[in-house]
Amino acid sequence: MIAGPSPFAKGAPLATLIHLSYSPWSEKARWALDHHHLQVKRVHYTPMLGEPGLRLRLGKLRGKVTVPVLIDGRDRIEDSLGIARWAEAQGQAAPLFPEKEHERLEELVACSERIMALGRERATAVVSANPKALRESVPAPLNRVAPVARVVGFFGVRYLRSKYVLSDNTPERIEEQMRPLLTQVRDALAERPYLLTDFSFADIAVAAALQFVSPVSGRYIRLGTASRGAWTSAPLAESFRGLLDWRDELYEDRR
């Protein structure tokens, strides 16, 4: 765990979370911070356009940079799992990382990460073929002019493909790769309220991953209409309706 000044210490500067509002990876970090009632300064990140500024803040001129990032004094935590563990060390709520079940938790989090990587690949492929979704992916004010939005959206997709080395698999093929992973999660849940004995980061990670099957209510994460449709896999949503119902109940109870 990475130690830093306690967010509860009087006069201590707030840590800064750089995040993307609709990103499932950022959602995992936000959820863990909120679970532990930690106040941090939140800075919204704009993909592609915001990368130079992010590199400067990280002092990282080469290599891949991505969000979420938590900046706490001199510490730079560059992934949602690390941010969640930071929150665990600083916070006072019930633990999200139970020591007795750490191996099982790590297995489930790794499974969720594979689902998310495939889901990002599928969503990128669908969005790239949908002019309305492309336009929604472009930040204001650029998205107000359709021709400009299409060009910026096109280069944004190219940026994602190069950054994450996405394949040329069809959405249908990617869905078939996601299916056994989702089955693994469903079997692990086995109609219980939580994946482990109690609510944990495993639940947060899997719930966030299901954003790539069917997005959660806009009350929690806002997406444009076209983007919501592009992120939704109708075949997987039908097959894993029970998992989605569990996710929605988890949001109602825990988010």
C-alpha positions as CSV (number, residue, x, y, z in Angstrom):
1,M,0.0,0.0,0.0
2,I,1.1,3.5,-0.7
3,A,1.1,5.8,2.3
4,G,0.5,9.5,2.2
5,P,-0.9,12.3,4.3
6,S,-4.3,11.3,5.7
7,P,-7.2,13.0,4.0
8,F,-8.7,13.4,7.5
9,A,-5.7,15.3,8.8
10,K,-6.6,19.0,9.6
11,G,-5.1,21.3,6.9
12,A,-3.8,18.4,4.8
13,P,-4.0,19.1,1.0
14,L,-6.6,17.0,-0.8
15,A,-5.3,14.3,-3.1
16,T,-6.3,14.7,-6.7
17,L,-8.2,12.1,-8.8
18,I,-7.8,12.5,-12.6
19,H,-10.7,10.5,-14.1
20,L,-12.9,10.0,-17.0
21,S,-16.6,10.2,-16.2
22,Y,-17.8,7.3,-18.3
23,S,-14.8,5.0,-17.9
24,P,-15.4,1.8,-15.9
25,W,-11.8,1.9,-14.7
26,S,-12.4,5.4,-13.3
27,E,-15.7,4.2,-11.8
28,K,-13.9,1.5,-9.8
29,A,-11.6,4.2,-8.3
30,R,-14.4,6.6,-7.5
31,W,-16.5,3.8,-5.9
32,A,-13.7,2.8,-3.6
33,L,-13.0,6.4,-2.6
34,D,-16.7,7.0,-2.0
35,H,-17.0,3.7,0.0
36,H,-14.3,5.0,2.4
37,H,-15.8,8.5,2.5
38,L,-12.6,10.1,1.2
39,Q,-12.7,13.6,-0.1
40,V,-10.4,14.2,-3.1
41,K,-10.2,16.9,-5.7
42,R,-11.7,15.4,-9.0
43,V,-10.3,16.6,-12.3
44,H,-12.1,15.4,-15.5
45,Y,-9.8,14.0,-18.2
46,T,-10.3,14.5,-21.9
47,P,-9.0,11.5,-24.0
48,M,-6.3,12.4,-26.5
49,L,-6.6,16.1,-26.0
50,G,-5.7,15.9,-22.3
51,E,-2.7,13.6,-22.7
52,P,0.0,16.3,-22.9
53,G,-1.2,17.8,-19.6
54,L,-1.4,14.4,-18.0
55,R,2.1,13.5,-19.0
56,L,3.4,16.8,-17.5
57,R,1.6,16.1,-14.2
58,L,3.1,12.6,-14.1
59,G,6.5,13.6,-15.3
60,K,6.2,10.8,-17.9
61,L,7.1,12.0,-21.4
62,R,7.2,8.5,-22.9
63,G,5.2,5.3,-22.5
64,K,1.5,4.8,-22.1
65,V,-0.4,7.0,-19.8
66,T,-4.0,6.5,-18.8
67,V,-6.6,7.4,-16.2
68,P,-7.6,7.1,-13.4
69,V,-4.6,8.6,-11.7
70,L,-4.5,9.7,-8.1
71,I,-1.9,12.3,-7.1
72,D,-1.2,12.4,-3.4
73,G,1.8,14.7,-2.6
74,R,4.7,13.1,-4.4
75,D,2.9,9.8,-5.0
76,R,1.4,8.9,-8.4
77,I,-1.0,6.0,-8.4
78,E,-1.8,5.1,-12.0
79,D,-4.5,2.4,-11.8
80,S,-7.9,1.8,-10.2
81,L,-6.7,-1.2,-8.1
82,G,-3.8,0.8,-6.7
83,I,-6.2,3.7,-5.9
84,A,-8.6,1.4,-4.2
85,R,-5.8,0.0,-2.0
86,W,-4.8,3.6,-1.2
87,A,-8.3,4.3,-0.2
88,E,-8.3,1.2,2.0
89,A,-5.2,2.4,3.8
90,Q,-6.6,5.9,4.3
91,G,-10.3,5.2,4.9
92,Q,-12.3,4.1,7.9
93,A,-15.2,2.1,6.4
94,A,-15.5,-1.7,6.1
95,P,-12.5,-3.2,4.3
96,L,-12.8,-3.9,0.5
97,F,-9.8,-6.3,0.6
98,P,-10.4,-9.1,3.1
99,E,-7.1,-10.7,3.9
100,K,-8.6,-14.2,4.3
101,E,-10.0,-14.1,0.8
102,H,-7.3,-12.2,-1.0
103,E,-6.4,-15.0,-3.5
104,R,-10.0,-15.4,-4.6
105,L,-10.4,-11.6,-4.8
106,E,-7.4,-11.3,-7.1
107,E,-8.8,-14.1,-9.4
108,L,-12.1,-12.3,-9.7
109,V,-10.5,-8.9,-10.3
110,A,-8.3,-10.4,-13.0
111,C,-11.3,-11.9,-14.6
112,S,-13.1,-8.6,-14.6
113,E,-10.1,-6.9,-16.2
114,R,-10.2,-9.4,-19.1
115,I,-13.9,-8.7,-19.5
116,M,-13.2,-5.0,-19.6
117,A,-10.4,-5.2,-22.1
118,L,-12.5,-7.2,-24.5
119,G,-15.5,-4.9,-23.8
120,R,-13.4,-1.8,-24.7
121,E,-12.4,-3.5,-27.9
122,R,-15.9,-4.3,-28.8
123,A,-17.3,-0.9,-27.9
124,T,-14.5,0.8,-29.9
125,A,-15.4,-1.2,-33.0
126,V,-19.1,-0.5,-32.7
127,V,-18.6,3.3,-31.9
128,S,-16.2,3.7,-34.9
129,A,-19.0,2.5,-37.2
130,N,-21.7,4.8,-35.6
131,P,-21.5,8.5,-36.6
132,K,-23.9,9.5,-33.8
133,A,-21.8,7.7,-31.2
134,L,-18.6,9.1,-32.6
135,R,-20.1,12.6,-32.2
136,E,-21.1,11.9,-28.6
137,S,-17.6,10.8,-27.8
138,V,-16.2,14.3,-28.7
139,P,-16.1,16.9,-25.9
140,A,-18.0,20.2,-26.2
141,P,-17.7,22.6,-27.9
142,L,-16.2,20.5,-30.7
143,N,-19.2,18.1,-30.8
144,R,-21.5,21.0,-31.8
145,V,-20.3,21.0,-35.4
146,A,-21.0,17.7,-37.0
147,P,-18.1,17.6,-39.6
148,V,-15.6,18.6,-36.9
149,A,-17.0,16.1,-34.5
150,R,-16.7,13.3,-37.0
151,V,-13.1,14.1,-37.8
152,V,-12.1,14.4,-34.1
153,G,-14.1,11.2,-33.3
154,F,-12.4,9.3,-36.1
155,F,-8.9,10.3,-34.9
156,G,-10.0,9.5,-31.3
157,V,-10.8,5.9,-32.4
158,R,-7.5,5.6,-34.2
159,Y,-5.8,6.9,-31.0
160,L,-7.5,4.2,-28.9
161,R,-6.6,1.5,-31.4
162,S,-3.0,2.4,-31.3
163,K,-2.9,3.0,-27.6
164,Y,-4.4,-0.3,-26.6
165,V,-3.3,-2.4,-29.6
166,L,-6.9,-3.4,-30.4
167,S,-7.5,-6.3,-32.8
168,D,-9.7,-6.4,-35.9
169,N,-12.0,-9.0,-34.4
170,T,-15.7,-8.4,-35.1
171,P,-18.0,-7.5,-32.2
172,E,-19.6,-10.9,-32.5
173,R,-16.2,-12.7,-32.1
174,I,-15.4,-10.5,-29.1
175,E,-18.7,-11.3,-27.5
176,E,-17.9,-15.0,-27.8
177,Q,-14.6,-14.4,-26.0
178,M,-16.5,-12.5,-23.2
179,R,-19.1,-15.2,-22.7
180,P,-17.0,-17.8,-20.8
181,L,-15.6,-15.0,-18.5
182,L,-19.1,-13.8,-17.7
183,T,-20.1,-17.4,-17.1
184,Q,-17.2,-17.7,-14.6
185,V,-18.4,-14.7,-12.7
186,R,-22.0,-15.8,-12.7
187,D,-21.0,-19.2,-11.3
188,A,-18.9,-17.5,-8.6
189,L,-21.8,-15.4,-7.5
190,A,-24.2,-18.4,-7.4
191,E,-27.2,-16.3,-6.4
192,R,-25.5,-14.8,-3.4
193,P,-25.5,-11.1,-2.7
194,Y,-21.7,-10.7,-2.9
195,L,-18.9,-12.6,-4.7
196,L,-17.0,-13.1,-1.5
197,T,-18.3,-13.3,2.1
198,D,-19.1,-9.6,2.3
199,F,-19.1,-6.6,-0.1
200,S,-15.6,-6.2,-1.5
201,F,-13.6,-4.7,-4.4
202,A,-14.4,-7.9,-6.3
203,D,-18.0,-6.8,-6.5
204,I,-17.0,-3.3,-7.6
205,A,-14.7,-4.6,-10.3
206,V,-17.3,-7.0,-11.7
207,A,-20.1,-4.5,-11.6
208,A,-17.9,-2.0,-13.5
209,A,-17.0,-4.6,-16.1
210,L,-20.7,-5.2,-16.8
211,Q,-20.8,-1.7,-18.2
212,F,-19.6,-3.4,-21.4
213,V,-22.6,-5.7,-21.4
214,S,-25.3,-3.2,-20.7
215,P,-24.5,0.2,-19.1
216,V,-25.9,1.0,-15.7
217,S,-28.6,3.7,-15.2
218,G,-27.6,7.2,-16.2
219,R,-28.3,8.2,-12.6
220,Y,-24.8,6.7,-11.9
221,I,-22.9,7.0,-15.2
222,R,-24.0,9.3,-18.0
223,L,-23.8,8.2,-21.6
224,G,-25.4,9.6,-24.7
225,T,-28.2,7.6,-26.3
226,A,-26.1,6.4,-29.2
227,S,-23.1,5.6,-27.0
228,R,-25.3,3.6,-24.6
229,G,-26.6,1.6,-27.6
230,A,-23.0,1.0,-28.8
231,W,-21.8,-0.2,-25.4
232,T,-24.7,-2.7,-25.1
233,S,-24.3,-6.2,-26.3
234,A,-27.9,-7.5,-26.8
235,P,-26.9,-11.2,-27.0
236,L,-24.8,-11.0,-23.8
237,A,-27.4,-8.8,-22.0
238,E,-30.0,-11.5,-22.7
239,S,-27.8,-14.4,-21.6
240,F,-26.6,-12.7,-18.4
241,R,-29.8,-10.8,-17.4
242,G,-29.4,-12.2,-13.8
243,L,-25.9,-10.7,-13.5
244,L,-27.2,-7.3,-14.7
245,D,-30.0,-7.4,-12.2
246,W,-27.4,-8.2,-9.5
247,R,-25.3,-5.2,-10.7
248,D,-28.3,-2.9,-10.6
249,E,-29.3,-4.0,-7.1
250,L,-25.6,-3.6,-6.0
251,Y,-25.7,0.0,-7.3
252,E,-28.9,0.7,-5.4
253,D,-27.6,-0.7,-2.2
254,R,-23.9,0.3,-2.3
255,R,-23.4,3.2,-4.6
